[in-house]
Amino acid sequence: MEHNDNRCIEQERIIISENEAGQRADVGLAILLEVTRSNMQKLLEEGRAVKGSKVLKSNYKLKAGDEIIVTLPEPQPLDVQPENIPLDIIYEDEDVVVVNKPRGMVVHPAAGNYSGTLVNALLYHCKNLSGINGVIRPGIVHRLDKDTSGIMICAKNDAAHVSLSQQIQAKTAQRTYLAVVRGNIKTDSGTIETLIARDKNDRKKMAVVSEDGREAVTDYEVLERYGKFTVVRCRLRTGRTHQIRVHMEHLGYPLVGDPKYSPMKTCFGIQGQALHSHTLEFTHPRTGERMCFEAPFPEDFNKVITRLRLGQFS
């Protein structure tokens, strides 16, 4: 599948591969666009998916090489409402707010998650947020996966947003993560440098590829070893989707509890991957002061570490 990155016209250009051939349009396109089947059926009923001059129906059988244009509806501001959701705020001033996101919280509204997100909570808590990312992602400068806990910074105005985005792109804003992985990593430290792209067999996953991917670089350092498990610190040089999860699985050391990349019986009772965004360092967009913050571990992550130290492997 190929995507047109021209998001401003809200269109997706999709080229069907052999992997998707033979599927119904509502099934295959729902997977590729990461929306529910019912939402995809609604888009098809509205005539939003075309192949050339032909408007596709839900029961159309996809063929390899089909070039399909899907016109997506504009995000609706009314879909994102302020909600009185408790926030663990580490630091806040007139320009930025630094939060410790809990595991299980989605960062911004998307199909199937229009409430209960970090954005809903921020809209209730803050009078203003930057508008650069539109009504669906106000204030959001970078992301964390739903089941990754830890530190995030959000922008309260456009000037702060531009500054923080530039720092992330220039790698002057630095983030470290702590992870618990399966296996005993042989080296004390290292750098993983690969290309990452959508998994051809499962479009909801990412994978290391040999070509046609985006550069992804992760530095890692072993902190503690517990036989069958290792605690590592990871520093991102790039910010690809699921980067740490994909890179550690690629090395042969998948994250404990990861439902996508290590689908074994949940270990230690943690719900989701044992990955925590631990520290964030950046230059304040207004004062120029260098600032560093740390997010305390959530209770479930602490329990994993405690059980490892006590030798309670599972």
Buried (B, 14 or more C-beta within 10 A) or exposed (E): BEBEEEEEEEBBBBEBBEBBBEBBBBBBBBBBBEBEBEBBBBBBEEEBBBBEEEEBBBEBEBEEEBEBBBBBEEBEEEEBEEBEBEBBEBEBEEBBBBBBBBBBBBBBBBEEBBEBBBBBBBBEBBEEBBBBBBBBBBBBBBBBBBBBBBBBBBBBBEBBBBBBBEBBEEEEBBBBBBBBBBBEBEEEEBEBEBBBBBBBEEBEBBBBBEEEBBEBBBBBBBBEBBEEBBBBBBBBBEBBBBBBBBBBBBBEBBBBBBEBBBEEEBBBEBEBBBBBBBBBBBBBBBEEEEBEBBBBBBEBBEBBBEBBEEEEEE
